[in-house]
């Protein structure tokens, strides 16, 4: 069955986006200069809805990473950024936020053209989220401090005392590797705390979605970040990403993406034992109990998996429903799925955009077909189509079991598997029966149950009567194979700091 998709709009309206796209061949930012790849090779940037080439970016590789790391190291060692006062760094981060806000319409259209997401997702959720990251960490720049420590050392020289304290220092040169699903906000989640801490950075955006990273580089330079402090190297993961992860003059890798790629990065980073922060995959449960407010829970569960066409690491892709209301909830989510309009992300009527590329769409369709072959019921959806074969209709799957791949593996598309809860005692076991532990949601009016399940579920975030609630102040990250460390919140700055202990006899 083919997904029926009618493309009515595929061109941006804002003069800023139009002007940016007229200069089709983009460059990388290295040491404050815009450069082509050393090899001269380029990568096509395609509109995933139509397959049309909308621009090209340099195919950076090891030689380009070497230049960017050298520029970042020189900037860090000279102290052009880390030696600025916290107030100075904070003011510049705030200026970046203001520039993003001033260009939000343009950035939203570029993000949609490059990634495919419905325009409202970028305009009203993700890019405001990026603005919030820079504003939040502008304030955190002045709140990095150590502590004095009373020790129990008792063998100092007679008449002397021990004075001990810690200081927090920037870790150095950071390589950030970011994914294609929500480019700008996920880049901001790395850049803002890194710059607040006083580090230098090389950003390697996903090869499918590099345009807003380049535009963000322009805004960061305009805000007054010194040359070399922030660099952008575009390119393929196995080339530029691998070189950045392996580089012996990089002190830290911050990565968001799949668990499989995270393992490769961890292995590559082992050469100089650089620090690694990993925000990885998920297979997050949405748990709806019979006492939940169904007019909130049913659309909430649908939004949890279909938002951004399901291309969200914390998407609620496993739906557990108390048996007595299972049929009602599944029917309600399926009705919402059937009514969602597929189309180009620039069309205001679009609710489901394309998957980022044909390879990923084929992979999602493979999971759906594999589930059907294993005995699952496709309640609705399951079709693939569109001009480039990148559209997947919102899909609800029932009659599954926990041994099926469609239940256990991250699909990263608009697909939810629904399973009944026979006994509430089973909730923690069902929720935790996965290698992942990124997020979960519990829908109930019984706060006692909600509190117990929030404690029992092994996940970095548990939402109650909501899903996909984000703020720059709220840490996000995972348990188990969903990663290490946290983005957002005060903990995110610690990702980019070293703690030094000073102990003296005075």
RODO-192687 format. One record per residue (C-alpha): residue number from 1; z, y, x. Coordinates in nm, 3 decimals. Each point is the difference from the previous one (the first is absolute). Example, Ala and Ser with C-alpha at 12.3 -4.5 7.8 and 13.67 -1.06 7.14 Angstrom:
BEGIN
{seq=1	w=0.780	v=-0.450	u=1.230}
{seq=2	w=-0.066	v=0.344	u=0.137}
END
This chain:
BEGIN
{seq=1	w=0.000	v=0.000	u=0.000}
{seq=2	w=-0.099	v=0.343	u=0.132}
{seq=3	w=0.217	v=0.310	u=-0.025}
{seq=4	w=-0.190	v=0.270	u=-0.191}
{seq=5	w=0.019	v=0.329	u=0.190}
{seq=6	w=-0.185	v=0.319	u=-0.083}
{seq=7	w=-0.008	v=0.260	u=0.279}
{seq=8	w=-0.032	v=0.348	u=-0.152}
{seq=9	w=0.148	v=0.216	u=0.277}
{seq=10	w=-0.011	v=-0.065	u=0.375}
{seq=11	w=-0.003	v=0.348	u=0.157}
{seq=12	w=0.297	v=0.229	u=0.078}
{seq=13	w=0.043	v=0.329	u=-0.181}
{seq=14	w=0.200	v=0.201	u=0.253}
{seq=15	w=-0.184	v=0.212	u=0.253}
{seq=16	w=0.240	v=-0.122	u=0.270}
{seq=17	w=-0.086	v=-0.367	u=-0.051}
{seq=18	w=-0.370	v=0.083	u=-0.023}
{seq=19	w=0.013	v=0.196	u=0.325}
{seq=20	w=0.193	v=-0.274	u=0.178}
{seq=21	w=-0.253	v=-0.264	u=-0.107}
{seq=22	w=-0.298	v=0.214	u=0.107}
{seq=23	w=0.114	v=-0.049	u=0.359}
{seq=24	w=-0.056	v=-0.374	u=-0.034}
{seq=25	w=0.068	v=-0.107	u=0.360}
{seq=26	w=0.372	v=0.050	u=0.058}
{seq=27	w=0.181	v=0.002	u=0.333}
{seq=28	w=0.332	v=-0.121	u=0.138}
{seq=29	w=0.285	v=0.231	u=0.099}
{seq=30	w=0.113	v=-0.056	u=0.360}
{seq=31	w=0.202	v=0.252	u=0.197}
{seq=32	w=-0.079	v=0.278	u=-0.245}
{seq=33	w=-0.376	v=-0.058	u=0.025}
{seq=34	w=-0.242	v=-0.162	u=-0.245}
{seq=35	w=-0.192	v=-0.275	u=0.176}
{seq=36	w=-0.246	v=-0.280	u=-0.059}
{seq=37	w=0.081	v=-0.353	u=0.113}
{seq=38	w=-0.063	v=-0.066	u=0.369}
{seq=39	w=-0.247	v=-0.270	u=-0.105}
{seq=40	w=-0.179	v=0.233	u=-0.240}
{seq=41	w=0.026	v=-0.264	u=-0.273}
{seq=42	w=0.088	v=0.089	u=-0.358}
{seq=43	w=0.130	v=-0.163	u=-0.320}
{seq=44	w=-0.138	v=0.069	u=-0.347}
{seq=45	w=0.245	v=0.134	u=-0.255}
{seq=46	w=-0.107	v=-0.124	u=-0.344}
{seq=47	w=0.085	v=0.092	u=-0.356}
{seq=48	w=0.141	v=-0.336	u=-0.114}
{seq=49	w=-0.107	v=0.058	u=-0.360}
{seq=50	w=-0.371	v=0.034	u=0.083}
{seq=51	w=-0.034	v=-0.132	u=0.353}
{seq=52	w=-0.166	v=0.325	u=0.110}
{seq=53	w=0.069	v=0.136	u=0.350}
{seq=54	w=0.182	v=0.332	u=-0.032}
{seq=55	w=0.056	v=0.063	u=0.371}
{seq=56	w=0.061	v=-0.161	u=0.337}
{seq=57	w=0.296	v=-0.007	u=0.237}
{seq=58	w=0.017	v=-0.089	u=0.370}
{seq=59	w=0.049	v=-0.366	u=0.091}
{seq=60	w=0.281	v=0.060	u=0.243}
{seq=61	w=0.107	v=-0.278	u=0.235}
{seq=62	w=0.211	v=-0.052	u=0.314}
{seq=63	w=-0.154	v=0.287	u=0.198}
{seq=64	w=0.075	v=0.244	u=-0.283}
{seq=65	w=0.353	v=-0.135	u=-0.048}
{seq=66	w=0.059	v=0.048	u=0.373}
{seq=67	w=-0.103	v=0.366	u=-0.026}
{seq=68	w=0.216	v=0.058	u=-0.308}
{seq=69	w=0.306	v=-0.167	u=0.154}
{seq=70	w=-0.046	v=0.205	u=0.317}
{seq=71	w=-0.014	v=0.321	u=-0.206}
{seq=72	w=0.306	v=-0.100	u=-0.202}
{seq=73	w=0.195	v=-0.095	u=0.313}
{seq=74	w=-0.082	v=0.326	u=0.174}
{seq=75	w=0.105	v=0.200	u=-0.305}
{seq=76	w=0.325	v=-0.195	u=-0.029}
{seq=77	w=0.089	v=0.020	u=0.369}
{seq=78	w=-0.071	v=0.374	u=0.010}
{seq=79	w=0.234	v=0.048	u=-0.296}
{seq=80	w=-0.242	v=0.219	u=-0.196}
{seq=81	w=0.134	v=-0.151	u=-0.323}
{seq=82	w=0.326	v=-0.182	u=0.070}
{seq=83	w=0.146	v=0.307	u=0.174}
{seq=84	w=-0.062	v=0.222	u=-0.300}
{seq=85	w=0.313	v=0.077	u=-0.195}
{seq=86	w=0.060	v=-0.214	u=-0.308}
{seq=87	w=-0.060	v=0.310	u=-0.210}
{seq=88	w=-0.340	v=0.057	u=0.163}
{seq=89	w=-0.107	v=-0.359	u=-0.061}
{seq=90	w=0.127	v=0.018	u=-0.357}
{seq=91	w=-0.191	v=0.320	u=-0.074}
{seq=92	w=-0.326	v=-0.155	u=0.121}
{seq=93	w=0.055	v=-0.314	u=-0.205}
{seq=94	w=0.061	v=0.221	u=-0.303}
{seq=95	w=-0.324	v=0.185	u=0.079}
{seq=96	w=-0.188	v=-0.333	u=0.000}
{seq=97	w=0.138	v=-0.066	u=-0.348}
{seq=98	w=-0.116	v=0.343	u=-0.117}
{seq=99	w=-0.351	v=-0.058	u=0.137}
{seq=100	w=-0.027	v=-0.340	u=-0.170}
{seq=101	w=0.113	v=0.159	u=-0.326}
{seq=102	w=-0.251	v=0.282	u=0.036}
{seq=103	w=-0.278	v=-0.257	u=0.047}
{seq=104	w=0.124	v=-0.263	u=-0.245}
{seq=105	w=-0.307	v=0.002	u=-0.225}
{seq=106	w=-0.235	v=-0.052	u=0.294}
{seq=107	w=0.219	v=-0.269	u=0.157}
{seq=108	w=0.031	v=-0.184	u=-0.331}
{seq=109	w=-0.377	v=-0.019	u=-0.040}
{seq=110	w=-0.051	v=-0.112	u=0.359}
{seq=111	w=0.264	v=-0.269	u=-0.042}
{seq=112	w=-0.167	v=-0.124	u=-0.318}
{seq=113	w=-0.349	v=-0.005	u=0.154}
{seq=114	w=0.119	v=-0.180	u=0.310}
{seq=115	w=0.244	v=-0.249	u=-0.157}
{seq=116	w=-0.111	v=-0.023	u=-0.363}
{seq=117	w=0.329	v=0.077	u=-0.173}
{seq=118	w=0.002	v=0.184	u=-0.334}
{seq=119	w=0.023	v=0.370	u=0.070}
{seq=120	w=0.332	v=0.041	u=-0.184}
{seq=121	w=0.166	v=-0.251	u=0.236}
{seq=122	w=-0.064	v=0.218	u=0.303}
{seq=123	w=0.027	v=0.337	u=-0.172}
{seq=124	w=0.323	v=-0.053	u=-0.191}
{seq=125	w=0.182	v=-0.278	u=0.190}
{seq=126	w=-0.102	v=-0.077	u=0.355}
{seq=127	w=-0.098	v=0.336	u=0.150}
{seq=128	w=0.304	v=0.173	u=-0.152}
{seq=129	w=0.190	v=-0.287	u=0.162}
{seq=130	w=-0.153	v=0.090	u=0.336}
{seq=131	w=0.102	v=0.363	u=-0.051}
{seq=132	w=0.352	v=-0.118	u=-0.077}
{seq=133	w=0.013	v=-0.201	u=0.322}
{seq=134	w=-0.075	v=0.304	u=0.216}
{seq=135	w=0.245	v=0.219	u=-0.190}
{seq=136	w=0.279	v=-0.257	u=0.013}
{seq=137	w=-0.036	v=-0.064	u=0.371}
{seq=138	w=-0.036	v=0.370	u=0.072}
{seq=139	w=0.365	v=0.012	u=-0.104}
{seq=140	w=0.091	v=-0.313	u=0.194}
{seq=141	w=-0.122	v=0.152	u=0.329}
{seq=142	w=0.322	v=0.204	u=0.020}
{seq=143	w=0.226	v=-0.292	u=-0.094}
{seq=144	w=-0.056	v=-0.227	u=0.298}
{seq=145	w=0.326	v=-0.029	u=0.190}
{seq=146	w=0.227	v=-0.239	u=0.182}
{seq=147	w=0.376	v=-0.042	u=-0.019}
{seq=148	w=0.308	v=0.015	u=0.218}
{seq=149	w=0.172	v=-0.336	u=0.036}
{seq=150	w=0.371	v=-0.060	u=0.067}
{seq=151	w=0.005	v=-0.301	u=0.233}
{seq=152	w=0.267	v=-0.253	u=0.092}
{seq=153	w=-0.082	v=0.013	u=0.372}
{seq=154	w=0.333	v=0.008	u=0.187}
{seq=155	w=-0.094	v=-0.033	u=0.367}
{seq=156	w=-0.104	v=0.356	u=0.080}
{seq=157	w=0.155	v=0.168	u=0.306}
{seq=158	w=0.353	v=0.140	u=-0.045}
{seq=159	w=0.001	v=0.337	u=-0.169}
{seq=160	w=-0.356	v=-0.035	u=-0.126}
{seq=161	w=-0.142	v=-0.059	u=-0.347}
{seq=162	w=-0.306	v=-0.170	u=-0.137}
{seq=163	w=-0.246	v=0.211	u=-0.196}
{seq=164	w=-0.283	v=-0.197	u=-0.167}
{seq=165	w=-0.277	v=0.108	u=-0.228}
{seq=166	w=-0.348	v=-0.100	u=-0.117}
{seq=167	w=-0.320	v=0.200	u=-0.022}
{seq=168	w=-0.317	v=-0.080	u=-0.193}
{seq=169	w=-0.321	v=0.047	u=0.195}
{seq=170	w=-0.365	v=-0.039	u=-0.108}
{seq=171	w=-0.134	v=-0.342	u=0.086}
{seq=172	w=-0.318	v=0.139	u=0.157}
{seq=173	w=-0.361	v=-0.088	u=-0.084}
{seq=174	w=-0.051	v=-0.170	u=-0.336}
{seq=175	w=-0.302	v=-0.190	u=-0.124}
{seq=176	w=-0.029	v=0.000	u=-0.381}
{seq=177	w=-0.234	v=-0.247	u=-0.170}
{seq=178	w=-0.044	v=0.057	u=-0.373}
{seq=179	w=-0.174	v=-0.186	u=-0.287}
{seq=180	w=-0.276	v=0.086	u=-0.244}
{seq=181	w=0.176	v=-0.020	u=-0.336}
{seq=182	w=0.182	v=0.337	u=-0.003}
{seq=183	w=-0.121	v=0.170	u=0.318}
{seq=184	w=0.140	v=0.351	u=-0.006}
{seq=185	w=0.352	v=-0.068	u=-0.125}
{seq=186	w=0.047	v=-0.303	u=0.225}
{seq=187	w=-0.118	v=0.203	u=0.298}
{seq=188	w=0.246	v=0.276	u=-0.093}
{seq=189	w=0.281	v=-0.257	u=-0.014}
{seq=190	w=-0.061	v=-0.068	u=0.371}
{seq=191	w=-0.100	v=0.345	u=0.123}
{seq=192	w=0.275	v=0.213	u=-0.157}
{seq=193	w=0.308	v=-0.183	u=0.137}
{seq=194	w=-0.174	v=-0.060	u=0.333}
{seq=195	w=-0.068	v=0.371	u=0.051}
{seq=196	w=0.344	v=0.093	u=-0.133}
{seq=197	w=0.150	v=-0.218	u=0.275}
{seq=198	w=-0.202	v=0.177	u=0.269}
{seq=199	w=-0.242	v=-0.282	u=0.086}
{seq=200	w=-0.373	v=0.005	u=0.066}
{seq=201	w=-0.231	v=-0.218	u=-0.211}
{seq=202	w=-0.335	v=-0.174	u=-0.003}
{seq=203	w=-0.106	v=-0.084	u=-0.358}
{seq=204	w=-0.245	v=-0.288	u=-0.054}
{seq=205	w=-0.097	v=0.016	u=-0.368}
{seq=206	w=-0.169	v=-0.289	u=-0.180}
{seq=207	w=-0.371	v=-0.016	u=0.078}
{seq=208	w=-0.084	v=-0.002	u=-0.374}
{seq=209	w=0.194	v=0.320	u=-0.073}
{seq=210	w=0.003	v=0.241	u=0.294}
{seq=211	w=-0.131	v=0.319	u=-0.160}
{seq=212	w=0.328	v=0.150	u=-0.124}
{seq=213	w=0.166	v=-0.090	u=0.333}
{seq=214	w=-0.258	v=0.216	u=0.176}
{seq=215	w=0.047	v=0.281	u=-0.251}
{seq=216	w=0.378	v=-0.030	u=0.040}
{seq=217	w=-0.048	v=0.032	u=0.376}
{seq=218	w=-0.174	v=0.333	u=-0.059}
{seq=219	w=0.290	v=0.122	u=-0.212}
{seq=220	w=0.261	v=-0.116	u=0.252}
{seq=221	w=-0.176	v=0.192	u=0.275}
{seq=222	w=-0.026	v=0.304	u=-0.228}
{seq=223	w=0.375	v=-0.017	u=-0.064}
{seq=224	w=0.071	v=0.044	u=0.370}
{seq=225	w=0.075	v=-0.346	u=0.137}
{seq=226	w=-0.085	v=0.026	u=0.375}
{seq=227	w=-0.305	v=-0.185	u=0.137}
{seq=228	w=0.066	v=-0.360	u=0.094}
{seq=229	w=0.306	v=-0.035	u=-0.220}
{seq=230	w=-0.203	v=-0.142	u=-0.289}
{seq=231	w=-0.321	v=-0.196	u=0.059}
{seq=232	w=-0.233	v=-0.197	u=-0.228}
{seq=233	w=-0.205	v=-0.294	u=0.129}
{seq=234	w=-0.225	v=-0.160	u=-0.260}
{seq=235	w=-0.135	v=-0.349	u=0.048}
{seq=236	w=0.031	v=-0.367	u=-0.080}
{seq=237	w=0.332	v=-0.178	u=0.002}
{seq=238	w=-0.093	v=-0.269	u=0.255}
{seq=239	w=-0.130	v=0.272	u=0.233}
{seq=240	w=0.190	v=0.329	u=-0.033}
{seq=241	w=0.305	v=-0.148	u=-0.174}
{seq=242	w=0.031	v=-0.282	u=0.250}
{seq=243	w=-0.037	v=0.236	u=0.296}
{seq=244	w=0.267	v=0.232	u=-0.139}
{seq=245	w=0.241	v=-0.288	u=-0.064}
{seq=246	w=-0.047	v=-0.139	u=0.351}
{seq=247	w=0.012	v=0.331	u=0.188}
{seq=248	w=0.277	v=0.007	u=0.260}
{seq=249	w=0.050	v=0.376	u=-0.029}
{seq=250	w=0.072	v=-0.016	u=-0.373}
{seq=251	w=0.373	v=-0.016	u=-0.073}
{seq=252	w=-0.012	v=-0.092	u=-0.368}
{seq=253	w=-0.238	v=-0.143	u=-0.260}
{seq=254	w=0.054	v=0.089	u=-0.366}
{seq=255	w=-0.213	v=-0.216	u=-0.228}
{seq=256	w=-0.054	v=-0.036	u=-0.374}
{seq=257	w=-0.226	v=-0.279	u=-0.122}
{seq=258	w=-0.024	v=-0.373	u=-0.054}
{seq=259	w=0.250	v=-0.248	u=0.137}
{seq=260	w=-0.279	v=-0.185	u=0.181}
{seq=261	w=-0.108	v=0.314	u=0.186}
{seq=262	w=0.363	v=0.089	u=0.065}
{seq=263	w=0.042	v=-0.327	u=0.190}
{seq=264	w=-0.303	v=0.082	u=0.216}
{seq=265	w=0.137	v=0.346	u=0.077}
{seq=266	w=0.337	v=-0.144	u=0.091}
{seq=267	w=-0.163	v=-0.239	u=0.244}
{seq=268	w=-0.216	v=0.274	u=0.152}
{seq=269	w=0.300	v=0.230	u=0.042}
{seq=270	w=0.192	v=-0.256	u=0.204}
{seq=271	w=-0.154	v=0.096	u=0.333}
{seq=272	w=0.237	v=0.289	u=0.066}
{seq=273	w=0.252	v=-0.095	u=-0.272}
{seq=274	w=-0.075	v=0.321	u=-0.187}
{seq=275	w=0.195	v=0.065	u=-0.318}
{seq=276	w=-0.177	v=-0.108	u=-0.321}
{seq=277	w=0.056	v=0.107	u=-0.362}
{seq=278	w=-0.177	v=-0.211	u=-0.263}
{seq=279	w=-0.039	v=0.073	u=-0.372}
{seq=280	w=-0.186	v=-0.307	u=-0.122}
{seq=281	w=-0.112	v=-0.191	u=-0.308}
{seq=282	w=0.168	v=-0.080	u=-0.327}
{seq=283	w=-0.006	v=-0.221	u=-0.306}
{seq=284	w=0.244	v=0.200	u=-0.205}
{seq=285	w=0.150	v=-0.130	u=-0.326}
{seq=286	w=0.035	v=0.198	u=-0.321}
{seq=287	w=0.277	v=-0.162	u=-0.207}
{seq=288	w=0.012	v=0.083	u=-0.372}
{seq=289	w=0.300	v=-0.118	u=-0.201}
{seq=290	w=0.003	v=-0.033	u=-0.378}
{seq=291	w=0.223	v=0.303	u=-0.045}
{seq=292	w=-0.234	v=0.236	u=0.189}
{seq=293	w=-0.148	v=0.303	u=-0.176}
{seq=294	w=-0.343	v=-0.152	u=-0.055}
{seq=295	w=-0.176	v=0.331	u=-0.058}
{seq=296	w=0.099	v=0.086	u=0.358}
{seq=297	w=0.000	v=-0.343	u=0.164}
{seq=298	w=-0.346	v=-0.120	u=-0.109}
{seq=299	w=-0.198	v=0.308	u=0.114}
{seq=300	w=0.231	v=0.020	u=0.302}
{seq=301	w=-0.086	v=-0.356	u=0.103}
{seq=302	w=-0.370	v=0.070	u=-0.053}
{seq=303	w=0.014	v=0.316	u=0.210}
{seq=304	w=0.196	v=-0.188	u=0.267}
{seq=305	w=-0.302	v=-0.219	u=0.073}
{seq=306	w=-0.304	v=0.201	u=-0.113}
{seq=307	w=0.089	v=0.337	u=0.158}
{seq=308	w=-0.251	v=0.085	u=0.276}
{seq=309	w=-0.200	v=-0.306	u=-0.110}
{seq=310	w=0.279	v=-0.226	u=0.121}
{seq=311	w=-0.044	v=0.110	u=0.361}
{seq=312	w=0.370	v=0.072	u=0.052}
{seq=313	w=0.229	v=-0.193	u=0.233}
{seq=314	w=0.290	v=0.011	u=-0.249}
{seq=315	w=-0.211	v=-0.080	u=-0.307}
{seq=316	w=0.178	v=-0.212	u=-0.260}
{seq=317	w=-0.234	v=-0.297	u=0.028}
{seq=318	w=0.242	v=-0.268	u=-0.127}
{seq=319	w=0.114	v=0.060	u=-0.357}
{seq=320	w=0.303	v=-0.202	u=-0.112}
{seq=321	w=0.090	v=0.035	u=-0.367}
{seq=322	w=0.290	v=-0.147	u=-0.195}
{seq=323	w=-0.151	v=-0.283	u=-0.205}
{seq=324	w=0.080	v=0.136	u=-0.346}
{seq=325	w=-0.212	v=0.312	u=0.061}
{seq=326	w=-0.254	v=-0.149	u=0.242}
{seq=327	w=-0.295	v=-0.012	u=-0.241}
{seq=328	w=0.065	v=0.355	u=-0.120}
{seq=329	w=0.016	v=0.143	u=0.351}
{seq=330	w=-0.305	v=-0.187	u=0.129}
{seq=331	w=-0.202	v=0.103	u=-0.304}
{seq=332	w=0.111	v=0.362	u=0.047}
{seq=333	w=-0.092	v=0.010	u=0.370}
{seq=334	w=-0.333	v=-0.170	u=-0.075}
{seq=335	w=-0.080	v=0.254	u=-0.273}
{seq=336	w=0.060	v=0.281	u=0.246}
{seq=337	w=-0.218	v=-0.175	u=0.260}
{seq=338	w=-0.286	v=-0.050	u=-0.249}
{seq=339	w=0.005	v=0.367	u=-0.094}
{seq=340	w=-0.019	v=0.140	u=0.354}
{seq=341	w=-0.323	v=0.177	u=0.091}
{seq=342	w=-0.179	v=-0.098	u=0.319}
{seq=343	w=-0.206	v=0.264	u=0.174}
{seq=344	w=-0.045	v=0.229	u=0.297}
{seq=345	w=0.326	v=0.155	u=0.107}
{seq=346	w=-0.140	v=0.352	u=-0.034}
{seq=347	w=-0.055	v=-0.057	u=-0.372}
{seq=348	w=0.310	v=0.139	u=-0.179}
{seq=349	w=-0.019	v=-0.284	u=-0.253}
{seq=350	w=0.029	v=-0.271	u=0.267}
{seq=351	w=0.321	v=-0.204	u=0.007}
{seq=352	w=-0.117	v=-0.283	u=0.227}
{seq=353	w=-0.212	v=0.084	u=0.302}
{seq=354	w=-0.173	v=-0.233	u=0.243}
{seq=355	w=0.158	v=-0.220	u=0.264}
{seq=356	w=-0.042	v=0.160	u=0.342}
{seq=357	w=-0.287	v=-0.228	u=0.107}
{seq=358	w=-0.202	v=-0.302	u=-0.111}
{seq=359	w=0.177	v=-0.239	u=0.238}
{seq=360	w=0.337	v=0.083	u=-0.150}
{seq=361	w=-0.137	v=-0.022	u=-0.355}
{seq=362	w=-0.144	v=-0.343	u=0.076}
{seq=363	w=0.337	v=-0.109	u=0.135}
{seq=364	w=0.176	v=0.108	u=-0.321}
{seq=365	w=-0.260	v=-0.179	u=-0.213}
{seq=366	w=0.059	v=-0.309	u=0.212}
{seq=367	w=0.370	v=0.005	u=-0.087}
{seq=368	w=-0.081	v=0.031	u=-0.371}
{seq=369	w=-0.251	v=-0.285	u=0.009}
{seq=370	w=0.238	v=-0.209	u=0.208}
{seq=371	w=0.277	v=0.053	u=-0.254}
{seq=372	w=-0.230	v=-0.103	u=-0.284}
{seq=373	w=-0.103	v=-0.314	u=0.191}
{seq=374	w=0.367	v=-0.086	u=0.057}
{seq=375	w=0.066	v=0.010	u=-0.376}
{seq=376	w=0.107	v=0.359	u=-0.059}
{seq=377	w=-0.108	v=0.183	u=-0.314}
{seq=378	w=-0.190	v=0.328	u=0.040}
{seq=379	w=0.143	v=0.192	u=-0.296}
{seq=380	w=-0.232	v=0.293	u=0.062}
{seq=381	w=-0.219	v=0.146	u=0.272}
{seq=382	w=-0.113	v=-0.200	u=0.299}
{seq=383	w=-0.348	v=0.157	u=0.023}
{seq=384	w=-0.168	v=0.162	u=0.301}
{seq=385	w=-0.290	v=0.244	u=-0.004}
{seq=386	w=-0.116	v=0.358	u=0.043}
{seq=387	w=-0.282	v=0.144	u=0.213}
{seq=388	w=0.156	v=-0.129	u=0.324}
{seq=389	w=0.185	v=-0.299	u=-0.143}
{seq=390	w=0.332	v=0.170	u=0.065}
{seq=391	w=0.148	v=0.022	u=-0.349}
{seq=392	w=0.252	v=-0.256	u=-0.130}
{seq=393	w=0.110	v=0.017	u=-0.363}
{seq=394	w=0.379	v=0.017	u=-0.049}
{seq=395	w=0.110	v=-0.362	u=-0.013}
{seq=396	w=0.297	v=-0.172	u=-0.163}
{seq=397	w=0.061	v=-0.365	u=0.093}
{seq=398	w=0.234	v=-0.243	u=-0.176}
{seq=399	w=0.089	v=-0.371	u=0.016}
{seq=400	w=0.064	v=0.012	u=0.372}
{seq=401	w=0.254	v=-0.166	u=0.226}
{seq=402	w=0.155	v=0.106	u=0.328}
{seq=403	w=-0.214	v=-0.236	u=0.205}
{seq=404	w=-0.321	v=0.188	u=-0.082}
{seq=405	w=-0.147	v=0.238	u=0.257}
{seq=406	w=-0.053	v=0.259	u=-0.273}
{seq=407	w=0.381	v=0.004	u=-0.044}
{seq=408	w=0.104	v=-0.016	u=0.366}
{seq=409	w=-0.255	v=0.208	u=0.192}
{seq=410	w=-0.058	v=0.375	u=-0.003}
{seq=411	w=-0.323	v=0.071	u=-0.188}
{seq=412	w=-0.006	v=0.382	u=0.028}
{seq=413	w=-0.198	v=0.060	u=-0.315}
{seq=414	w=0.049	v=0.047	u=-0.376}
{seq=415	w=0.130	v=-0.353	u=-0.062}
{seq=416	w=0.338	v=-0.097	u=-0.147}
{seq=417	w=0.135	v=-0.352	u=-0.053}
{seq=418	w=0.239	v=-0.036	u=-0.295}
{seq=419	w=0.268	v=-0.270	u=-0.022}
{seq=420	w=0.280	v=-0.060	u=-0.255}
{seq=421	w=0.371	v=0.002	u=0.089}
{seq=422	w=0.169	v=-0.302	u=-0.162}
{seq=423	w=0.352	v=0.094	u=0.113}
{seq=424	w=0.134	v=0.329	u=0.133}
{seq=425	w=0.177	v=-0.199	u=0.270}
{seq=426	w=-0.348	v=-0.064	u=0.144}
{seq=427	w=-0.083	v=0.369	u=0.055}
{seq=428	w=0.116	v=0.034	u=0.364}
{seq=429	w=-0.159	v=-0.332	u=0.099}
{seq=430	w=-0.334	v=0.089	u=-0.158}
{seq=431	w=-0.004	v=0.351	u=0.142}
{seq=432	w=0.082	v=-0.121	u=0.351}
{seq=433	w=-0.241	v=-0.294	u=0.003}
{seq=434	w=-0.249	v=0.169	u=0.234}
{seq=435	w=-0.038	v=0.080	u=0.369}
{seq=436	w=-0.002	v=0.369	u=-0.088}
{seq=437	w=0.283	v=0.238	u=-0.087}
{seq=438	w=-0.143	v=0.347	u=-0.041}
{seq=439	w=0.094	v=0.109	u=-0.353}
{seq=440	w=0.095	v=-0.110	u=-0.351}
{seq=441	w=0.072	v=0.146	u=-0.341}
{seq=442	w=0.244	v=-0.107	u=-0.271}
{seq=443	w=-0.048	v=0.112	u=-0.359}
{seq=444	w=0.314	v=-0.026	u=-0.216}
{seq=445	w=0.247	v=0.218	u=-0.191}
{seq=446	w=0.288	v=-0.208	u=0.137}
{seq=447	w=0.107	v=0.185	u=0.314}
{seq=448	w=0.234	v=-0.283	u=0.094}
{seq=449	w=-0.294	v=-0.241	u=0.023}
{seq=450	w=-0.211	v=0.262	u=0.175}
{seq=451	w=0.267	v=0.055	u=0.264}
{seq=452	w=0.048	v=-0.373	u=0.061}
{seq=453	w=-0.373	v=-0.063	u=0.037}
{seq=454	w=-0.048	v=0.306	u=0.221}
{seq=455	w=0.260	v=-0.149	u=0.232}
{seq=456	w=-0.140	v=-0.355	u=-0.011}
{seq=457	w=-0.369	v=0.084	u=0.052}
{seq=458	w=-0.102	v=0.004	u=0.366}
{seq=459	w=-0.218	v=0.309	u=0.008}
{seq=460	w=0.003	v=0.338	u=0.168}
{seq=461	w=-0.030	v=0.187	u=-0.331}
{seq=462	w=0.115	v=-0.103	u=-0.347}
{seq=463	w=-0.095	v=0.224	u=-0.291}
{seq=464	w=0.178	v=-0.022	u=-0.335}
{seq=465	w=-0.198	v=0.087	u=-0.313}
{seq=466	w=-0.275	v=0.146	u=0.216}
{seq=467	w=-0.243	v=-0.093	u=0.277}
{seq=468	w=-0.190	v=0.198	u=0.264}
{seq=469	w=0.258	v=0.279	u=0.021}
{seq=470	w=-0.035	v=0.165	u=0.341}
{seq=471	w=0.156	v=0.296	u=0.175}
{seq=472	w=0.008	v=0.111	u=0.362}
{seq=473	w=0.379	v=-0.035	u=-0.011}
{seq=474	w=-0.007	v=-0.369	u=-0.103}
{seq=475	w=-0.035	v=-0.260	u=0.279}
{seq=476	w=-0.274	v=-0.255	u=-0.056}
{seq=477	w=-0.057	v=-0.323	u=0.189}
{seq=478	w=0.048	v=-0.370	u=-0.031}
{seq=479	w=0.204	v=-0.312	u=0.051}
{seq=480	w=-0.140	v=-0.325	u=0.139}
{seq=481	w=-0.376	v=0.014	u=0.075}
{seq=482	w=-0.034	v=0.343	u=-0.157}
{seq=483	w=0.086	v=0.167	u=0.327}
{seq=484	w=0.252	v=0.175	u=0.221}
{seq=485	w=0.157	v=0.348	u=-0.018}
{seq=486	w=-0.046	v=0.260	u=-0.275}
{seq=487	w=-0.236	v=0.284	u=-0.082}
{seq=488	w=0.126	v=0.311	u=-0.185}
{seq=489	w=0.363	v=0.107	u=-0.019}
{seq=490	w=0.220	v=0.098	u=0.290}
{seq=491	w=-0.046	v=-0.346	u=0.154}
{seq=492	w=-0.368	v=0.075	u=0.062}
{seq=493	w=0.081	v=0.258	u=0.268}
{seq=494	w=0.200	v=-0.265	u=0.186}
{seq=495	w=-0.324	v=-0.198	u=0.038}
{seq=496	w=-0.112	v=0.265	u=0.248}
{seq=497	w=0.324	v=0.058	u=0.191}
{seq=498	w=0.188	v=-0.161	u=0.286}
{seq=499	w=0.379	v=0.016	u=0.018}
{seq=500	w=0.144	v=0.092	u=0.339}
{seq=501	w=0.369	v=-0.052	u=0.078}
{seq=502	w=0.166	v=0.239	u=0.244}
{seq=503	w=0.344	v=-0.099	u=0.132}
{seq=504	w=0.178	v=0.221	u=0.250}
{seq=505	w=0.334	v=0.032	u=0.175}
{seq=506	w=0.125	v=0.357	u=-0.032}
END
